[in-house]
Amino acid sequence: MSEEREAEPGRERPRTAADRRARRSEATPAGATRARGTAVREGGRKSSKGSLPSRFVRFLREVVAELRKVIWPTRNQLVTYTIVVLVFVSFMVALVSLMDYLFGRAVLFLFGT
């Protein structure tokens, strides 16, 4: 999906995380400071938080944007993963049950009833 986007004319697409960080720092306005997770404004001031409803709406927009980035499994993958999990859990239940039975028998043998 990211390959579909065209880079700006005359600029290559960054190939590594270091290239992306370098490009991000070039894009920061002069005189502005950037802290992790904060918006940048001229003069290095943080952007205002806004009202509670506007922050909640922004949060929901960001959640939807992140969910669009998720690579969802196909139906076939989902069925396969579900079967693998069920088989593993069944095996673990059987193993723990067997160990419980064996330890119970050993305790009864040692200490009697």
C-alpha positions in Angstrom: 0.0 0.0 0.0 2.8 2.5 0.8 4.4 1.7 -2.6 1.3 3.0 -4.3 1.9 6.5 -2.9 4.1 8.6 -5.1 7.0 10.4 -3.5 7.4 14.2 -3.9 9.0 15.1 -7.3 12.7 15.1 -7.0 12.8 13.2 -3.7 13.3 9.5 -3.1 11.3 7.4 -0.8 13.1 6.8 2.5 14.3 3.2 2.7 15.2 3.0 6.4 13.9 4.2 9.7 16.9 6.5 10.0 16.1 8.1 6.7 12.5 8.7 7.8 13.7 10.3 11.0 16.1 12.5 9.1 13.4 13.6 6.7 11.0 14.3 9.6 13.6 16.6 11.3 14.0 18.4 7.9 10.3 19.0 7.8 10.2 20.6 11.4 9.8 24.4 11.1 12.7 26.5 12.0 12.6 27.6 15.7 10.2 24.8 16.6 10.9 22.1 19.0 9.5 18.6 18.8 8.8 16.3 21.7 7.6 12.8 21.3 3.8 12.7 21.0 3.3 16.5 20.9 2.3 18.7 18.0 4.7 21.4 16.8 4.0 25.0 16.5 6.1 28.0 15.7 8.2 29.1 18.7 8.2 25.7 20.3 4.8 25.9 22.0 2.6 22.8 22.4 -0.7 22.9 20.7 -3.7 23.5 23.1 -5.6 20.5 24.3 -9.0 21.7 23.4 -12.3 20.7 25.0 -13.1 17.2 26.2 -15.5 16.4 23.3 -13.0 17.6 20.7 -10.2 15.5 22.3 -12.5 12.5 22.3 -13.4 13.0 18.6 -9.7 13.3 17.8 -9.0 10.1 19.7 -11.7 8.2 17.8 -10.3 9.6 14.4 -6.8 8.4 15.4 -8.1 4.9 16.4 -9.9 4.6 13.0 -6.7 5.7 11.2 -4.6 3.1 13.1 -7.2 0.4 12.4 -7.0 1.1 8.7 -3.2 0.4 8.9 -3.8 -3.1 10.3 -3.3 -6.0 8.0 -6.3 -8.2 8.8 -6.0 -11.9 8.3 -7.9 -13.6 5.5 -10.7 -16.1 6.4 -8.4 -19.0 5.6 -5.7 -17.7 7.9 -8.2 -17.0 10.6 -9.6 -20.6 10.5 -6.1 -22.0 10.5 -5.0 -19.9 13.5 -8.2 -20.7 15.4 -7.6 -24.5 14.8 -4.0 -24.2 16.0 -5.0 -22.4 19.1 -7.8 -24.9 19.9 -5.5 -27.9 19.4 -2.8 -26.3 21.6 -5.2 -25.5 24.4 -6.7 -29.0 24.2 -3.2 -30.5 24.5 -2.3 -28.3 27.5 -5.6 -29.2 29.2 -4.9 -32.9 28.7 -1.3 -32.5 29.9 -2.3 -30.6 33.1 -5.1 -33.1 33.8 -2.8 -36.1 33.4 -0.2 -34.5 35.7 -2.9 -33.7 38.3 -4.1 -37.3 38.2 -0.6 -38.7 38.5 0.4 -36.4 41.3 -2.9 -37.1 43.1 -2.3 -40.9 42.8 1.4 -40.4 44.1 0.2 -38.4 47.1 -2.4 -41.0 48.0 0.2 -43.8 47.6 2.7 -42.0 49.9 0.3 -40.8 52.6 -2.6 -43.2 52.2 -6.2 -42.4 52.9 
